[in-house]
Amino acid sequence: MIPITKPALDEEEVLAASETILSGWVTQGPRVAQFERAFADYAGARYACAVSNCTAALQLALHAIGVGPGDEVITVSHSFIATANAIVHCGATPIFIDIEPATYNMNPTLLEAAITGRTKAILPVHQIGLPADLKVILEIARRYSLPVIEDAACAIGSQVRIDGKWEMIGQPQGAVACFSFHPRKVITTGEGGMITTNDPELDRQFRLLRQHAMSVSDTKRHSSKHVVFESYLQPAFNCRMTDIQAAIGSVQLGKLPAKLACRRTLAERYDNAFAEISGLETPQIPEWARPNYQSYALRVTDDFSVSRDQLMQQLLDRGISTRRGIMNAHQEPAYRNLHCGALPESELARDSVVLLPLYETLTCEQQDQVIAAVVESAGAPVCLAAATKNVVSH
Ligand SMILES: *Cc1c(COP(=O)(O)O)cnc(C)c1O
């Protein structure tokens, strides 16, 4: 069986976790601080605040920016449901706008018309690691003095070119960027998240909100030579990452450049293999974007020999696991009662895209099996000439 993804963890992560366990400090402590520093340096951000997952990261970001009941946050329905949930749990209303069919990301030409007097923030998603059109989104946001919170759950290591300069996602380009370390993402800590910003006041708030708004942190109290009493400044949350997770995260982050190189090579092999097949559309990457290929999205059009669902079944019959395209929150029971306009491109993308297996330990032989199965479903003769450029073994 070839799975859709497989987290790459080895003895190095085991050692980091076991050292932490034996150190006697297992929850948010020195290893969280180290991971935050390394992550901020990698992303080029002034501050990085580790939290329990990306859903919590989004919620803290919205809270810190002051999003609350009666406010509207403009985002996409075409995302994992956590994006919409984070907005609703702040008491605000998500305003869904449609995506660009080529990139599956927020269509910035629809953004301005969605802004009202109640709009409090704009929340674009860098879907499956492909950066959203930040240059245009940020220009509009600036004109209306609206903060941009980036759902960068999948986008660690992705880059965007703004005014001729390549920038890392998470720098951040907007006010805040939120990342996930779920095993489905490019680096993992089991569960985990990170919030980056360049604003010291926002970072201070994230640190308070994630730990019950406690005025003195555990680590400060622990190392204090005097008796200190903390106070609790506002009703807040517990969104701490453990030191065990952070130790794993630091190891994973060190491996990120190799992971990215591997994912990009595998994606290119898929691109080459499917380029000439009628009815298949490989990812269209704008010249200003460098994705990390958290997922490989293949669009199956009416010109293909079988439907998207039939292709998924035929692959499953051959022992190859796939997933449908990204979900739409507005099509789920949870958001049935939310009033929103027509989102035809989002709906089409959910129903015509298939995500193929892509992970660093996927061998060329396994990838060739996936390619051969897709080619077979296309009714084309199996010819892998275009794909046989070998990936350096990893
Ligand atoms: C995975 C994901 C999330 C949620 O991340 P968790 O760490 O699981 O909370 C949010 N948004 C997007 C776009 C995601 O892909």
The ligand as an SDF file (V2000), in Angstrom:
LIG
                    3D

 15 15  0  0  0  0  0  0  0  0999 V2000
   -3.9060   21.6210    8.8390 C   0  0  0  0  0  0  0  0  0  0  0  0
   -4.5020   22.9360    8.6600 C   0  0  0  0  0  0  0  0  0  0  0  0
   -4.9690   23.6950    9.7460 C   0  0  0  0  0  0  0  0  0  0  0  0
   -5.0460   23.1540   11.1490 C   0  0  0  0  0  0  0  0  0  0  0  0
   -3.8260   22.8080   11.6930 O   0  0  0  0  0  0  0  0  0  0  0  0
   -3.8130   22.0090   13.0960 P   0  0  0  0  0  0  0  0  0  0  0  0
   -2.3760   22.1310   13.5230 O   0  0  0  0  0  0  0  0  0  0  0  0
   -4.2170   20.6130   12.8160 O   0  0  0  0  0  0  0  0  0  0  0  0
   -4.7310   22.7010   14.0100 O   0  0  0  0  0  0  0  0  0  0  0  0
   -5.4390   24.9630    9.5040 C   0  0  0  0  0  0  0  0  0  0  0  0
   -5.4770   25.4740    8.2560 N   0  0  0  0  0  0  0  0  0  0  0  0
   -5.0620   24.7760    7.1830 C   0  0  0  0  0  0  0  0  0  0  0  0
   -5.1070   25.3950    5.8360 C   0  0  0  0  0  0  0  0  0  0  0  0
   -4.5710   23.4710    7.3460 C   0  0  0  0  0  0  0  0  0  0  0  0
   -4.1840   22.7750    6.2750 O   0  0  0  0  0  0  0  0  0  0  0  0
  1  2  1  0
  2  3  1  0
  2 14  2  0
  3  4  1  0
  3 10  2  0
  4  5  1  0
  5  6  1  0
  6  7  2  0
  6  8  1  0
  6  9  1  0
 10 11  1  0
 11 12  2  0
 12 13  1  0
 12 14  1  0
 14 15  1  0
M  END
$$$$
